[in-house]
Amino acid sequence: MKDSITTTILENSFNLLSYFYSKVYTPTYTNSLKDIGSFLEFKWSAENSTGIQSIAWRKSWELSNEEKYKKILLNYNIEDCQALIVINDWLSKILDGNNLCHNDQLSSVDDIKQKSTYKFGKAEFLNPDFTVINNCAYFDYQREKVFIKINSRMKKIIKGKNVRKRNRKININNYIKILLSSKCPDCGNNRFYRHDKRKRLIIDLKFTNNGIKRWVTQYDTSRFKCRTCGRVFTPENFKKLNNHFGNNLYAWSINQHISYGMSLRNINQMLSDFFNIQATAGGLQRSKAIFAFEYKDTYTELLNIIAKSNLLHVDETQVNFKKNIKESSSGYVWAFANIDTAYYLFKPNREADFLKELLKKYKGVLISDFYAGYDSITCSQQKCLIHLIRDLNDDLYKNPFDMEFKCQIRSIRTLNPVLSERFLF
């Protein structure tokens, strides 16, 4: 008889806890009966009514056989059942869509704004003091973009305008004639004759006191044929003109790319709009390697300046790049900066062992985030306040009901925003 009753009870039972694991999320530390019941304003009569305390009551009753412990235990079990009824009724109202108590604020998971896992962009701080400090850390670094949506008619007009630009005649600003060689490169004979004419246009930019303008130079020469050995050749100076664009154009493009954060695609569009120069993003990309080699000494000088400065900010960020069309990879760009100099270094990973060699002679103050890799540098160190308050803000998102943590956060208000504005970057 008892087995049948137990079987009937089990068959008609349901685990309410499963709802709180998958469908309903309450603002409590745990999904225990006590936490959820207390959230719904249910009160237990006995002080410190917990599962562990009930074991202590049971042990006390077994040892003393006092009636008061028995009553406390029975009342504790009854109140647990009553709390379970309260929770069941609350869940039923949610599932039925009925009106709940005026204190209950319900939101669908789909309607709650998701906090981005990325660190870039405008941070939304839960503590207003964090917002004040963060605003003091920024100057004029942010840029706003205006996007104008155009209709199909305007697109046709712009497209026709670009076609006319490409077909426009190129005016030549300067002519340079390259003289013939004094002797044949093969046999050394100085007897040769003109074979045919050659010319090459170099499109460049010219910098003046009043601005920048397109500058086109035409180089004229001829191919020559040796009368002795029959070798056909062109002057060596003409062979070196193997690029369609000049160095000033590439220098201006790279300056736009690095100093102002312009993409190569946009720079290519600017060259077309402002100077009627039809370059390619691929050609601009290849020129970066040439300039990097030419400015290698400058790069080393920047590192020496930073290594001797009294203050040094360092940070690293992950970047993704394509090895080829089908394969991509990632790495880290390390940034080192003082008040007037910046130095960037690419590494395939985030390992910080190279910092020991790079900054082995550094004697100033190193300002960084809380990445443990910086702790190996033997110099005075300071942690960035902006990184600190962002980490605290993230923890506050994860623990919104931790009142003790909130009290600690409020102590940030004792920091002087004026000092933050002066010393933080």
Secondary structure per residue as TSV (DSSP state, phi and psi in degrees):
chain	resnum	aa	ss	phi	psi
A	1	M	-	360.0	-45.1
A	2	K	H	-63.6	-38.8
A	3	D	H	-63.9	-39.2
A	4	S	H	-67.5	-37.7
A	5	I	H	-65.8	-43.5
A	6	T	H	-62.0	-42.7
A	7	T	H	-62.6	-41.3
A	8	T	H	-64.0	-41.8
A	9	I	H	-63.3	-44.5
A	10	L	H	-65.6	-38.1
A	11	E	H	-68.6	-26.2
A	12	N	T	-103.0	14.7
A	13	S	-	-99.4	156.4
A	14	F	-	-141.4	140.5
A	15	N	-	-86.2	101.0
A	16	L	T	-63.9	-26.4
A	17	L	H	-60.9	-27.7
A	18	S	H	-61.7	-30.1
A	19	Y	H	-65.5	-35.7
A	20	F	H	-81.4	-7.3
A	21	Y	H	-92.6	-23.2
A	22	S	H	-129.3	-24.1
A	23	K	T	-126.0	-34.6
A	24	V	-	-122.1	130.2
A	25	Y	-	-120.3	116.4
A	26	T	-	-99.0	152.1
A	27	P	S	-77.7	64.3
A	28	T	S	-127.9	161.5
A	29	Y	S	-70.5	-35.7
A	30	T	S	-136.0	175.2
A	31	N	-	-99.1	24.9
A	32	S	-	-72.7	159.1
A	33	L	H	-60.3	-38.2
A	34	K	H	-67.5	-43.6
A	35	D	H	-67.0	-47.1
A	36	I	H	-68.3	-40.4
A	37	G	H	-63.0	-41.3
A	38	S	H	-65.4	-36.9
A	39	F	H	-60.8	-35.7
A	40	L	T	-87.1	14.4
A	41	E	T	67.9	27.3
A	42	F	-	-86.1	137.0
A	43	K	-	-116.3	134.3
A	44	W	-	-90.6	139.0
A	45	S	S	-70.6	-40.4
A	46	A	S	-81.1	142.6
A	47	E	T	-73.4	142.7
A	48	N	T	57.4	47.5
A	49	S	-	-77.2	99.2
A	50	T	-	-136.2	168.6
A	51	G	H	-62.9	-39.7
A	52	I	H	-66.5	-40.3
A	53	Q	H	-64.2	-34.6
A	54	S	H	-64.6	-33.3
A	55	I	H	-65.5	-40.0
A	56	A	H	-64.8	-41.3
A	57	W	H	-61.6	-42.2
A	58	R	H	-62.0	-43.4
A	59	K	H	-64.9	-40.3
A	60	S	H	-63.8	-38.1
A	61	W	H	-68.6	-39.2
A	62	E	H	-65.7	-36.0
A	63	L	H	-79.3	-38.4
A	64	S	H	-103.1	-22.2
A	65	N	-	59.2	28.1
A	66	E	-	-80.5	139.3
A	67	E	H	-66.1	-29.2
A	68	K	H	-64.8	-35.7
A	69	Y	H	-69.6	-35.5
A	70	K	H	-64.1	-42.2
A	71	K	H	-65.7	-39.3
A	72	I	H	-62.5	-43.0
A	73	L	H	-64.0	-46.6
A	74	L	H	-62.5	-43.1
A	75	N	H	-65.5	-37.1
A	76	Y	H	-61.4	-44.8
A	77	N	H	-67.1	-38.5
A	78	I	H	-64.0	-43.3
A	79	E	H	-67.3	-33.6
A	80	D	H	-60.8	-42.1
A	81	C	H	-65.9	-38.9
A	82	Q	H	-64.9	-39.8
A	83	A	H	-63.4	-37.6
A	84	L	H	-65.5	-36.4
A	85	I	H	-65.8	-41.5
A	86	V	H	-60.6	-44.1
A	87	I	H	-65.2	-40.8
A	88	N	H	-62.4	-43.1
A	89	D	H	-64.2	-39.5
A	90	W	H	-64.3	-43.2
A	91	L	H	-64.1	-38.0
A	92	S	H	-63.5	-40.1
A	93	K	H	-65.1	-38.5
A	94	I	H	-64.6	-46.1
A	95	L	H	-68.5	-33.2
A	96	D	H	-81.8	-12.1
A	97	G	T	76.9	17.1
A	98	N	-	-75.7	163.4
A	99	N	-	-71.3	133.4
A	100	L	-	-97.4	-175.8
A	101	C	-	-62.4	157.1
A	102	H	T	-64.8	-21.5
A	103	N	T	-77.2	-20.9
A	104	D	-	-78.8	126.9
A	105	Q	-	-119.0	111.8
A	106	L	-	-109.2	141.4
A	107	S	-	-138.7	142.6
A	108	S	-	-75.5	146.6
A	109	V	G	-59.8	-34.8
A	110	D	G	-67.1	-25.0
A	111	D	G	-89.1	-14.4
A	112	I	S	-78.6	131.0
A	113	K	-	-67.3	127.3
A	114	Q	-	-79.9	134.3
A	115	K	-	-81.4	127.4
A	116	S	-	-65.3	140.9
A	117	T	S	-80.6	-11.3
A	118	Y	-	-85.0	151.0
A	119	K	S	-92.2	-14.6
A	120	F	-	-83.9	167.2
A	121	G	S	93.8	179.1
A	122	K	-	-76.6	124.5
A	123	A	-	-83.5	138.1
A	124	E	-	-103.6	108.6
A	125	F	-	-92.8	138.7
A	126	L	S	-77.2	-24.9
A	127	N	S	-103.4	124.7
A	128	P	H	-62.1	-27.6
A	129	D	H	-65.1	-33.7
A	130	F	H	-62.3	-38.8
A	131	T	H	-63.7	-41.4
A	132	V	H	-61.7	-47.3
A	133	I	H	-65.4	-42.1
A	134	N	H	-65.1	-38.1
A	135	N	H	-65.8	-30.7
A	136	C	H	-72.4	-15.5
A	137	A	T	-88.0	-6.1
A	138	Y	-	-115.1	146.2
A	139	F	S	-117.2	-112.3
A	140	D	S	-110.1	36.0
A	141	Y	-	-80.5	-26.8
A	142	Q	-	-76.4	141.2
A	143	R	-	-123.7	138.6
A	144	E	-	-107.6	140.8
A	145	K	-	-110.4	140.9
A	146	V	-	-111.3	120.4
A	147	F	-	-106.8	124.1
A	148	I	-	-106.2	121.1
A	149	K	-	-89.1	123.5
A	150	I	-	-109.3	154.1
A	151	N	-	-86.7	177.0
A	152	S	H	-64.4	-33.3
A	153	R	H	-65.4	-43.6
A	154	M	H	-65.7	-35.3
A	155	K	H	-61.4	-40.2
A	156	K	H	-66.2	-38.6
A	157	I	H	-64.0	-44.9
A	158	I	H	-66.3	-40.1
A	159	K	H	-62.1	-42.8
A	160	G	H	-64.9	-34.8
A	161	K	H	-64.6	-40.7
A	162	N	H	-67.1	-36.4
A	163	V	H	-63.4	-42.6
A	164	R	H	-64.0	-35.0
A	165	K	H	-63.8	-42.6
A	166	R	H	-67.2	-30.4
A	167	N	H	-89.8	-3.3
A	168	R	S	-68.6	142.0
A	169	K	-	-68.9	137.2
A	170	I	-	-89.1	121.3
A	171	N	-	-84.5	132.3
A	172	I	-	-92.3	127.2
A	173	N	-	-91.9	-26.2
A	174	N	E	-149.2	142.8
A	175	Y	E	-117.8	133.1
A	176	I	E	-129.9	128.4
A	177	K	E	-104.6	126.6
A	178	I	-	-95.7	122.3
A	179	L	-	-74.3	161.2
A	180	L	-	-74.8	162.6
A	181	S	-	-72.0	157.0
A	182	S	S	-81.1	-18.1
A	183	K	S	-154.3	162.9
A	184	C	-	-70.4	132.6
A	185	P	T	-67.4	-16.8
A	186	D	T	-93.3	-61.3
A	187	C	T	-98.4	-11.9
A	188	G	-	80.8	5.2
A	189	N	-	-74.6	147.5
A	190	N	-	-103.5	16.4
A	191	R	-	-106.4	105.5
A	192	F	E	-151.4	166.8
A	193	Y	E	-131.7	163.3
A	194	R	E	-70.5	128.2
A	195	H	E	-93.2	-53.6
A	196	D	E	-161.2	170.1
A	197	K	E	-90.9	150.6
A	198	R	E	-135.8	145.3
A	199	K	E	-145.9	155.5
A	200	R	E	-147.0	135.2
A	201	L	E	-98.7	131.4
A	202	I	E	-115.0	113.6
A	203	I	E	-93.2	126.7
A	204	D	E	-143.0	-179.9
A	205	L	E	-112.7	144.1
A	206	K	E	-116.7	126.3
A	207	F	E	-95.7	126.9
A	208	T	E	-124.5	175.8
A	209	N	T	-66.7	-23.4
A	210	N	T	-101.6	-6.2
A	211	G	E	156.7	-155.7
A	212	I	E	-129.0	139.9
A	213	K	E	-142.9	160.3
A	214	R	E	-71.9	142.7
A	215	W	E	-137.7	118.0
A	216	V	E	-112.2	127.6
A	217	T	E	-118.1	131.8
A	218	Q	E	-106.4	124.3
A	219	Y	E	-100.8	124.3
A	220	D	E	-112.2	138.3
A	221	T	E	-159.7	-168.7
A	222	S	E	-141.5	158.9
A	223	R	E	-90.8	145.0
A	224	F	E	-123.6	153.7
A	225	K	E	-123.1	128.0
A	226	C	E	-72.7	134.3
A	227	R	T	-75.9	-18.0
A	228	T	T	-90.7	-56.5
A	229	C	T	-101.5	-9.1
A	230	G	-	79.2	9.7
A	231	R	-	-71.0	132.4
A	232	V	E	-99.6	126.8
A	233	F	E	-146.4	163.0
A	234	T	-	-120.9	157.5
A	235	P	-	-59.5	144.3
A	236	E	H	-63.1	-35.9
A	237	N	H	-62.9	-31.5
A	238	F	H	-73.9	-34.1
A	239	K	H	-64.4	-30.3
A	240	K	T	-70.6	-15.3
A	241	L	-	-83.9	63.8
A	242	N	-	-95.4	7.0
A	243	N	-	-117.6	143.8
A	244	H	S	-79.7	-19.2
A	245	F	B	-120.7	155.1
A	246	G	-	-89.4	170.7
A	247	N	H	-67.4	-33.2
A	248	N	H	-62.6	-38.6
A	249	L	H	-63.5	-44.3
A	250	Y	H	-67.6	-38.0
A	251	A	H	-63.8	-42.8
A	252	W	H	-64.2	-41.2
A	253	S	H	-64.9	-43.9
A	254	I	H	-68.4	-34.5
A	255	N	H	-63.8	-41.1
A	256	Q	H	-63.9	-38.3
A	257	H	H	-69.3	-43.1
A	258	I	H	-87.4	-49.2
A	259	S	H	-73.8	-33.0
A	260	Y	S	-117.6	4.7
A	261	G	-	67.8	24.3
A	262	M	-	-77.8	139.0
A	263	S	-	-75.1	154.9
A	264	L	H	-63.4	-31.6
A	265	R	H	-64.9	-42.1
A	266	N	H	-70.4	-35.5
A	267	I	H	-63.6	-41.3
A	268	N	H	-59.5	-39.5
A	269	Q	H	-68.6	-37.7
A	270	M	H	-63.9	-41.3
A	271	L	H	-60.3	-36.5
A	272	S	H	-71.8	-43.6
A	273	D	H	-73.1	-41.5
A	274	F	H	-88.7	-36.2
A	275	F	H	-122.1	1.1
A	276	N	-	54.8	44.5
A	277	I	-	-112.5	121.5
A	278	Q	-	-96.1	84.6
A	279	A	-	-95.0	-178.0
A	280	T	-	-128.9	148.0
A	281	A	H	-63.9	-33.6
A	282	G	H	-64.8	-40.9
A	283	G	H	-65.4	-39.1
A	284	L	H	-65.8	-36.5
A	285	Q	H	-64.5	-42.7
A	286	R	H	-66.8	-28.2
A	287	S	H	-70.5	-19.4
A	288	K	H	-63.3	-39.0
A	289	A	H	-65.1	-37.5
A	290	I	H	-65.0	-46.1
A	291	F	H	-69.7	-32.8
A	292	A	H	-61.5	-38.6
A	293	F	H	-68.9	-40.9
A	294	E	H	-67.0	-31.6
A	295	Y	T	-101.7	23.2
A	296	K	H	-61.5	-41.1
A	297	D	H	-64.8	-38.8
A	298	T	H	-63.9	-38.4
A	299	Y	H	-61.3	-43.5
A	300	T	H	-66.5	-37.3
A	301	E	H	-65.3	-39.0
A	302	L	H	-62.1	-40.8
A	303	L	H	-63.3	-40.0
A	304	N	H	-66.2	-37.3
A	305	I	H	-64.7	-44.5
A	306	I	H	-65.2	-40.1
A	307	A	H	-65.8	-20.5
A	308	K	T	-101.7	0.7
A	309	S	-	-78.8	160.5
A	310	N	S	-83.1	-20.2
A	311	L	E	-135.2	132.9
A	312	L	E	-141.0	122.1
A	313	H	E	-96.2	136.9
A	314	V	E	-138.0	140.1
A	315	D	E	-156.6	163.8
A	316	E	E	-137.4	151.7
A	317	T	E	-144.3	146.7
A	318	Q	E	-81.6	140.7
A	319	V	E	-130.0	148.3
A	320	N	E	-112.8	142.4
A	321	F	E	-148.6	162.1
A	322	K	E	-101.3	126.5
A	323	K	S	-74.6	-40.8
A	324	N	S	-153.2	-168.4
A	325	I	S	-63.7	-37.1
A	326	K	S	-98.5	-16.2
A	327	E	-	-121.9	135.4
A	328	S	E	-126.2	161.2
A	329	S	E	-147.6	-178.5
A	330	S	E	-143.1	163.8
A	331	G	E	-162.1	-165.4
A	332	Y	E	-131.5	136.7
A	333	V	E	-103.8	121.4
A	334	W	E	-97.7	129.8
A	335	A	E	-113.4	129.6
A	336	F	E	-122.1	129.5
A	337	A	E	-149.4	142.4
A	338	N	-	-116.0	-155.4
A	339	I	S	-68.3	-26.4
A	340	D	S	-137.8	6.0
A	341	T	-	-137.6	141.2
A	342	A	E	-130.2	145.1
A	343	Y	E	-139.8	127.3
A	344	Y	E	-116.1	142.4
A	345	L	E	-140.8	130.5
A	346	F	E	-96.3	136.5
A	347	K	E	-135.5	146.2
A	348	P	S	-70.8	-14.6
A	349	N	S	-147.4	-174.9
A	350	R	-	-98.5	8.6
A	351	E	-	-64.2	133.4
A	352	A	-	-103.0	15.9
A	353	D	T	-61.8	-32.8
A	354	F	H	-66.3	-19.9
A	355	L	H	-65.0	-31.4
A	356	K	H	-60.6	-41.5
A	357	E	H	-77.1	-40.1
A	358	L	H	-66.0	-38.3
A	359	L	T	-115.6	29.0
A	360	K	T	-65.9	-26.5
A	361	K	T	-102.2	7.5
A	362	Y	-	-75.6	130.7
A	363	K	-	-120.4	2.8
A	364	G	S	-87.4	-156.9
A	365	V	E	-101.8	124.9
A	366	L	E	-99.1	120.7
A	367	I	E	-106.5	124.6
A	368	S	E	-149.3	177.4
A	369	D	-	-84.0	-160.3
A	370	F	S	-96.9	20.8
A	371	Y	-	-68.4	128.1
A	372	A	G	-64.7	-19.5
A	373	G	G	-61.4	-26.7
A	374	Y	G	-78.3	-16.8
A	375	D	G	-68.2	-16.5
A	376	S	G	-79.0	-10.0
A	377	I	S	-78.2	126.5
A	378	T	-	-87.6	77.6
A	379	C	S	-157.1	172.1
A	380	S	E	-66.3	137.7
A	381	Q	E	-130.9	150.7
A	382	Q	E	-139.2	137.5
A	383	K	E	-91.6	142.8
A	384	C	-	-72.2	127.7
A	385	L	H	-67.1	-34.4
A	386	I	H	-65.3	-42.1
A	387	H	H	-61.9	-37.5
A	388	L	H	-63.8	-49.4
A	389	I	H	-70.2	-27.3
A	390	R	H	-69.4	-40.3
A	391	D	H	-64.6	-41.6
A	392	L	H	-63.8	-38.1
A	393	N	H	-65.3	-39.8
A	394	D	H	-62.0	-41.5
A	395	D	H	-66.7	-32.5
A	396	L	H	-68.4	-34.7
A	397	Y	H	-62.6	-39.7
A	398	K	H	-77.3	-24.1
A	399	N	-	-129.5	64.4
A	400	P	T	-69.2	-15.6
A	401	F	T	-108.5	11.3
A	402	D	-	-85.3	95.7
A	403	M	H	-67.6	-34.0
A	404	E	H	-64.2	-40.5
A	405	F	H	-67.3	-37.3
A	406	K	H	-62.8	-38.1
A	407	C	H	-64.6	-37.8
A	408	Q	H	-66.6	-37.5
A	409	I	H	-63.1	-37.6
A	410	R	H	-64.3	-20.6
A	411	S	G	-67.4	-15.1
A	412	I	G	-62.8	-25.4
A	413	R	G	-62.8	-16.9
A	414	T	G	-72.1	-14.5
A	415	L	S	-72.0	143.7
A	416	N	-	-85.5	115.9
A	417	P	H	-59.4	-28.1
A	418	V	H	-64.7	-41.5
A	419	L	H	-65.8	-38.0
A	420	S	H	-61.3	-42.1
A	421	E	H	-66.0	-31.7
A	422	R	H	-80.1	-36.7
A	423	F	H	-110.6	-11.3
A	424	L	-	-98.2	150.4
A	425	F	-	-118.3	360.0
